Every structure is written in structure tokens, then in C-alpha cells.
Amino acid sequence: LVFTSHGLSAIFDIVGGFLLLRWNAAVLKSTTGRKAIPLQLAAAVSVFTMLHGLAHGVIGYFGGLNAEVLDNFRPQKAPPLLAVAVFIALASFLAVGPFVGYVHGVPLSLCSVIHTVSILLFLVYVPLQFAFGAVQLVLNFWICLPRLLLISAWEPTQAEERERDGWPVISIGVLLLMPVVFSEMLLCDSFVKAASGHLLYDSSLLLLTAAYSISIQPSRKAD
């Protein structure tokens, strides 16, 4: 189990996410006001990474994903309590998305509605083989759309929003992450399996989170 793709991803995600969470949380304790927001986001992404690793551990423990078995976990087939538990688990796993939207000015009530509807649609309609791509779509929806719709590129005061709080790192980092994402979807058998499997993606995500965490550390100079 440990030396499988799921096992290695679980270890890297849980340990790496925990270390990043401790680091950002320690800085967050002495940071107040607006400067605390990017640190909160980094902490949220670190928690997402740990949950991601935990999911890999569970999948690895059960020997992989069985589409027929997992199909019985869908709301239209599962017992009510199980359906609620699965909904809460997935909603918690992807909660970093609406948090990003909220940081960018989307009202909390709207974030809650969109998140609830998107999770229900995910559980009811997304085929298992498209789950990885669907997760990428959901997260990129929350990262990109609020910035495109709510932050003007022409108003100088708003344009500055695109250049602070580590967002240049995220914008460039997500772009650099895309070849890894598409490699996993399209080159799994011919390349990715031999290059550590899904760990290739998870380690890239950890590096991006670490780079973002470094970029948002408050200056040691007195304000």
C-alpha cells in the first residue's frame, strides 16, 4: 500500500499539507486585518491537501475505485444517511473553492448556494472516469470566474488586486500545472504510471502551495 501511487500520494499530501498548515497558521497568529486573508487561503488549501491525501489513503486501502460499487453511493441510489454523509464529505473536500470565491467578493450566501448545487450535480451526474477532470473544473471555476467578473483590468485600483496577495504565483502556477493535469488524463499508460503516477500531480500541487505560501509571507519590516 505504501509504495503504490495512492500510498505515496497519501503520505506526501498529509505530511506536506500538515507542514504548510502549521507554517501558515503560525504566521497567521501574528497577522491581522487584510494581510491575514491570503494566509487564511493558504491554510485552507493546506487542509484541502491533507483531505486529498486522506482520500488517497482510503482509496489505496480498498484497492482502488470500483465504479459499480461507487455508483451505489449516488444520492438517487444510496440510503438517505449514506447520501448525506457522502455529500458532506465531498462538500468539505471542495470547500476551498467557495472560500476562494468569498475572498474575491462573492457573497457568502451565493457561495453556499453555488457550492451546494455544484456538489449535488457532481454526485448525481459526473461519471467516475471524469471525476478528476470535474474536480479541476470546479476549482478553476472558483479561482478564475470571480477574478474575471469582479476585478476590473482597467480600473487602476482594482487592477492592483491582480498583482498582490500572491495571485501572480497562483495565475502562473495553475498554468504550469495544466500539462501535468492533461498528462494524467491523456498519457497515463504511456508516461505517468512510470513517473510515479498520481504523485506527479500531487507533488506539483504541493510545490505550488509552498510557492504561494512563500510569496504571501508578511514583510518583517515594520509597517
C-alpha positions in Angstrom: 0.0 0.0 0.0 2.8 2.5 1.0 4.7 2.2 -2.3 1.6 2.4 -4.6 0.6 5.7 -6.3 -2.2 6.1 -3.8 0.0 5.3 -0.8 2.8 7.7 -1.8 0.3 10.5 -2.6 -1.4 10.0 0.8 2.0 10.4 2.6 3.1 13.4 0.6 -0.2 15.2 0.8 -0.9 14.6 4.5 2.7 15.3 5.7 3.3 18.2 3.2 -0.2 19.7 3.9 0.3 19.5 7.6 3.7 21.2 7.5 2.3 24.0 5.3 -0.7 24.4 7.6 1.5 24.7 10.6 3.7 27.3 8.9 0.8 29.4 7.6 -1.1 29.1 10.9 1.9 30.2 12.9 2.3 33.3 10.8 -1.5 33.9 10.9 -1.5 34.2 14.7 0.5 37.4 14.5 -1.1 38.8 11.4 -4.3 40.8 11.4 -6.6 42.7 9.1 -6.4 42.4 5.3 -3.0 40.8 5.4 -4.4 37.7 7.1 -6.7 36.8 4.1 -4.1 35.2 1.9 -2.7 33.3 4.9 -6.2 32.0 5.6 -6.4 30.9 2.0 -3.1 29.2 2.1 -4.2 27.4 5.3 -7.4 26.3 3.6 -5.5 24.9 0.7 -3.2 23.1 3.1 -6.3 21.5 4.7 -7.6 20.6 1.2 -4.3 18.9 0.5 -4.5 16.9 3.7 -8.0 15.8 2.9 -6.9 14.9 -0.6 -4.2 12.7 0.9 -6.6 11.1 3.2 -8.9 10.2 0.3 -5.9 8.6 -1.5 -5.2 6.6 1.7 -8.8 5.3 1.8 -8.8 4.5 -2.0 -5.5 2.7 -1.6 -6.6 0.7 1.4 -9.6 -0.6 -0.5 -7.5 -1.4 -3.5 -8.7 1.3 -5.9 -12.0 2.6 -7.1 -14.8 0.3 -8.2 -17.2 2.2 -10.5 -20.1 -0.2 -9.9 -19.7 0.0 -6.1 -19.3 3.8 -6.0 -22.3 4.1 -8.3 -24.4 3.0 -5.3 -23.1 6.0 -3.3 -25.0 8.4 -5.6 -27.9 10.3 -3.9 -30.5 8.6 -6.2 -29.4 5.1 -5.1 -27.8 5.4 -1.6 -29.8 5.2 1.7 -30.6 8.7 3.0 -28.0 8.8 5.8 -25.2 7.5 3.5 -26.2 10.0 0.8 -26.0 12.9 3.4 -22.6 11.6 4.6 -21.2 11.4 1.1 -22.5 14.9 0.3 -20.9 16.3 3.5 -17.6 14.6 2.7 -17.4 15.9 -0.9 -18.6 19.4 0.1 -15.9 19.6 2.8 -13.3 18.3 0.4 -14.1 21.0 -2.2 -14.9 23.8 0.3 -11.7 25.6 -0.6 -13.4 26.6 -3.9 -16.2 28.8 -2.4 -13.7 30.1 0.1 -11.7 31.5 -2.8 -14.9 33.0 -4.3 -15.7 34.6 -1.0 -12.2 36.1 -0.7 -12.8 37.7 -4.1 -16.1 39.3 -3.1 -18.7 36.7 -4.0 -21.5 37.0 -1.3 -21.3 34.2 1.3 -25.0 33.2 0.6 -24.3 32.9 -3.2 -21.1 30.9 -2.5 -23.2 28.5 -0.4 -25.9 28.1 -3.0 -23.5 27.5 -5.9 -21.4 25.1 -3.8 -24.5 23.1 -2.7 -25.8 22.9 -6.3 -22.5 22.0 -7.8 -21.8 19.2 -5.3 -25.3 17.7 -6.0 -24.7 17.9 -9.7 -21.3 16.3 -9.3 -22.7 13.4 -7.2 -25.7 12.8 -9.4 -24.3 13.1 -12.9 -20.4 13.0 -13.1 -19.2 9.6 -14.3 -16.3 8.2 -12.2 -13.9 8.3 -15.1 -14.4 12.1 -15.4 -14.2 12.8 -11.6 -10.6 14.1 -11.8 -11.4 16.5 -14.6 -14.6 17.6 -12.9 -12.7 18.5 -9.7 -10.2 20.6 -11.7 -13.2 22.3 -13.4 -14.9 23.1 -10.1 -11.7 24.5 -8.5 -10.7 26.5 -11.6 -14.3 27.9 -11.8 -13.9 29.4 -8.3 -10.3 30.6 -8.9 -10.9 32.2 -12.3 -14.5 33.4 -12.7 -14.7 35.7 -9.7 -11.4 37.4 -10.7 -12.6 37.8 -14.3 -16.1 39.1 -13.4 -15.5 41.2 -10.2 -12.0 42.6 -10.7 -11.6 45.2 -13.5 -8.4 45.1 -15.5 -8.8 48.8 -16.4 -9.5 50.5 -13.1 -6.1 51.1 -11.6 -7.2 50.5 -8.0 -8.8 47.2 -9.0 -6.0 46.1 -11.3 -3.7 46.1 -8.3 -5.8 43.3 -6.9 -4.5 41.0 -9.6 -0.9 41.7 -8.6 -0.9 41.3 -4.8 -1.5 38.7 -2.2 0.4 36.1 -4.2 -2.0 35.9 -7.1 0.7 36.2 -9.8 2.1 33.0 -8.3 -1.3 31.3 -8.5 -2.0 32.5 -12.0 1.3 31.3 -13.4 1.4 28.2 -11.2 -2.0 27.0 -12.3 -0.9 27.5 -15.9 2.2 25.5 -15.3 0.1 22.8 -13.6 -2.0 22.2 -16.7 0.5 20.0 -18.6 0.6 17.7 -15.5 -3.2 17.6 -15.4 -3.6 16.7 -19.1 -0.7 14.3 -18.9 -2.5 12.3 -16.3 -5.7 12.3 -18.3 -4.2 11.6 -21.7 -0.7 9.9 -21.1 -1.4 7.8 -18.0 -0.3 4.4 -19.5 2.5 5.7 -21.8 4.2 8.1 -19.3 2.5 9.0 -16.0 2.5 5.5 -14.5 6.2 5.2 -14.9 6.8 8.7 -13.5 5.3 8.0 -10.0 1.7 8.0 -11.1 -0.7 10.5 -9.5 2.1 11.6 -7.1 3.4 13.6 -10.1 0.3 15.8 -9.9 0.1 15.9 -6.1 3.7 16.9 -5.7 3.3 19.6 -8.3 0.3 20.9 -6.3 2.3 20.9 -3.1 5.1 22.8 -4.8 2.6 25.4 -6.0 1.1 25.7 -2.5 4.5 26.1 -1.0 5.4 28.8 -3.6 2.2 30.7 -2.8 2.8 30.4 0.9 6.3 31.9 0.5 5.0 34.7 -1.7 2.5 35.9 0.9 4.6 35.9 4.0 4.3 39.4 5.6 7.4 41.6 5.4 9.5 41.7 8.5 9.8 45.5 8.2 7.6 47.5 10.5 4.6 48.9 8.8 
